[in-house]
Amino acid sequence: MYECSKDEELIFQRMFELNKKLTSKFERCTGISQSRLEILRELFYAEEITQRALQKKVNIDHAAVTRHLKQLEENGMVIRRKNPEDNRFTYVQLTDEGKRKVAAYCEEKQRFITNVLKGFSEEESSKLLDILTRIQENIEEI
């Protein structure tokens, strides 16, 4: 049976803890989840898009996208409409209020990222990105 080294176990535990804290702090600081912000940003650049195409772009399962969009619609940030020629397709677009909020959320996200990476040199940031990319590739191969 293969056993992790103590350092490997600590690395894995640290990544797990960072993921939980990062998600929680991001939502608290920005006022929105990363998933919902990705949806809003795609809508910002797309003007109008089918819900199915949006789901593929943000790589979130269909049910989750539907839940996010329903809440965003209730908050007056998006409008959904059925295609009159084919009811299987739902089109989504940002409202004016949604456009204003996306800009504010993106500013908060940038402040959050700046604080998270505070004190990192350009070289350290680049090295960290390389390492994280390799980890992501390894996970995708599992």
C-alpha positions in Angstrom: 0.0 0.0 0.0 1.3 3.4 -1.0 1.6 6.0 1.8 2.1 9.7 1.4 5.1 11.4 2.8 4.4 13.7 5.7 5.0 16.7 3.4 2.7 15.4 0.7 0.0 14.9 3.3 0.5 18.4 4.7 0.4 19.9 1.2 -2.9 18.1 0.4 -4.3 19.2 3.7 -3.2 22.8 3.2 -4.7 22.9 -0.3 -8.0 21.6 1.1 -8.0 24.2 3.9 -7.1 27.0 1.5 -9.9 26.1 -0.8 -12.5 26.2 2.0 -11.2 29.5 3.4 -10.7 31.1 0.0 -14.3 30.3 -1.0 -15.7 31.6 2.2 -13.6 34.8 2.4 -14.1 35.5 -1.3 -17.9 35.4 -0.9 -17.8 37.5 2.3 -15.5 40.1 0.9 -17.1 40.4 -2.6 -20.7 39.7 -1.7 -21.0 37.0 -4.4 -19.8 33.5 -5.1 -17.1 32.9 -7.7 -19.5 30.7 -9.7 -22.2 33.4 -9.8 -19.6 36.0 -10.8 -18.4 33.8 -13.7 -22.0 33.6 -14.9 -22.4 37.4 -14.7 -19.2 38.1 -16.4 -20.1 35.8 -19.3 -23.4 37.5 -19.6 -21.7 40.9 -19.5 -19.6 40.0 -22.6 -22.2 38.0 -24.4 -25.1 40.5 -24.3 -27.5 37.6 -24.7 -26.8 33.8 -24.7 -28.8 30.6 -24.4 -28.8 29.1 -20.9 -27.2 25.9 -22.4 -24.3 27.8 -24.0 -23.8 29.7 -20.8 -23.7 26.5 -18.8 -21.0 25.1 -21.2 -18.9 28.3 -21.0 -18.8 28.4 -17.2 -18.5 24.6 -16.8 -21.2 24.4 -14.1 -23.8 21.7 -14.1 -27.2 22.5 -15.6 -29.2 22.4 -12.3 -26.7 24.8 -10.6 -26.8 27.3 -13.5 -30.6 27.2 -13.4 -30.6 27.9 -9.6 -28.1 30.8 -10.0 -30.1 32.3 -12.8 -33.4 32.0 -10.9 -31.9 33.9 -7.9 -30.2 36.5 -10.2 -33.6 37.0 -11.9 -35.4 37.4 -8.6 -32.7 40.0 -7.7 -33.4 41.9 -10.9 -29.9 41.2 -12.4 -30.9 39.0 -15.3 -33.8 38.5 -17.6 -34.6 35.1 -19.0 -36.9 34.5 -22.0 -38.0 31.5 -24.0 -37.3 31.3 -27.7 -40.7 31.8 -29.2 -39.9 29.4 -32.1 -38.5 26.7 -29.8 -39.4 26.6 -26.1 -36.5 24.2 -25.4 -34.1 27.2 -25.5 -34.0 29.9 -22.9 -32.1 33.1 -23.6 -30.5 35.1 -20.8 -29.2 38.6 -20.6 -28.1 41.1 -17.9 -30.4 43.9 -16.9 -29.0 47.4 -16.5 -28.8 46.8 -12.8 -26.9 43.6 -13.4 -24.4 45.4 -15.6 -23.7 47.9 -12.8 -23.3 45.2 -10.2 -20.9 43.2 -12.4 -18.5 46.1 -12.6 -18.6 46.6 -8.8 -18.2 42.8 -8.1 -15.2 42.7 -10.5 -13.6 45.6 -8.6 -14.1 43.8 -5.3 -12.6 40.6 -6.8 -9.5 42.5 -7.9 -9.1 44.0 -4.4 -9.5 40.5 -2.9 -6.9 39.0 -5.3 -4.4 41.8 -4.5 -4.8 41.1 -0.8 -4.4 37.4 -1.1 -1.2 37.7 -3.2 0.2 40.6 -1.2 3.9 40.4 -0.8 4.4 38.0 -3.7 7.0 38.9 -6.2 6.3 38.6 -9.9 8.6 35.6 -10.0 6.9 33.9 -7.0 3.4 34.5 -8.5 4.6 33.0 -11.8 6.1 30.0 -10.1 2.9 29.5 -8.0 0.8 29.6 -11.1 3.0 26.9 -12.8 2.7 24.7 -9.7 -1.0 25.1 -9.4 -1.4 24.4 -13.2 0.6 21.2 -12.8 -1.6 20.1 -9.9 -4.8 20.9 -11.9 -3.5 18.8 -14.8 -2.7 15.9 -12.5 -6.1 16.1 -11.0 -7.7 16.0 -14.4 -5.8 12.9 -15.3 -7.1 11.0 -12.3 
